């Protein structure tokens, strides 16, 4: 199982980090050891002093595919979850300045908390899905799939040109604006429409 993540998929988030809005999807990966389930606490690593939350919608791939046409891409996921793409922003910034890969900033252990998955059929309009992250009771990030630069189907079609998607793979679809530092003791709660799916602490 692998995790593929999309960077800069909401224009307002690209702007807040002074990045250009991309013409093609920016992708990176996390290993299976990044997954953190069941709302277990996230233990703040010592190698970073600036771990950021990035709330994202997560797709679970339901069958193997490569070179998937965009018009058929919706057949390749049946469930959606909420996830956090934890990012060591201090490390990422250094690596970006040097043009180096992002793995140390993105792929570390437990850097990908994922909620339970909900069937996509539960939602009336996947192109108008609202989600948000609250930290200590204050809403810090809100997103809506209508603002995606690259749709779920476009992402699946694009990625599968390069990398075979397999059943159980996860796709983190990008974060909206409002990313910020987490601190030990913080309580994170993530909502997909009305459902509170993420509910965990930074330890
Ligand atoms: Mg992200």
Boltz pocket constraint, residues with backbone or C-beta under 6 A from the ligand:
constraints:
  - pocket:
      binder: B
      contacts: [[A, 5], [A, 6], [A, 7], [A, 54], [A, 56], [A, 85], [A, 172], [A, 174], [A, 175]]
      max_distance: 6.0
